[in-house]
Amino acid sequence: MYKVYILYSIKFNKIYIGCTSNLEQRLLSHNELGKKGWTIKFRPWALIHQEEYQTKEEALLREKKLKSGQGRE
């Protein structure tokens, strides 16, 4: 199973959209373990939405749509 997720940084009013096969580990990475990347600048992150997909391809297509202008609406 793959999950598409949306995180929100209340402190910085930012959103992040991602895809993973291990959501618990990914959230830990975004909030504590990660040492580089865009998300470390805007900690802490709260999970505000998640969707589950059978295949990686389906999840990646949904992630791409959510990151588009139409998807962000």
C-alpha positions, 0 to 999 in steps of 0.5 A, a space after each residue: 500500500 502507498 499513501 499520499 499525504 498532506 502536511 501542514 506547518 502551523 508555525 509557518 503556514 506551509 503545506 507539503 504533499 508527499 507519497 510513501 509506503 511507510 507513513 509513520 517513518 516518513 512523518 518521523 523523518 519530516 519532524 525529527 530525523 531528517 537532516 536536509 531538505 525543504 521540510 526541515 526548515 518548517 517544523 513541526 508538521 501535522 498530518 492533515 490528510 491522507 489517501 491510500 492506493 494499491 500501487 505506487 503509480 496510482 499514488 504518484 499520479 495523485 500526488 502530481 495532481 495535488 501539486 498542480 494548481 487545480 489540485 491545490 484548490 
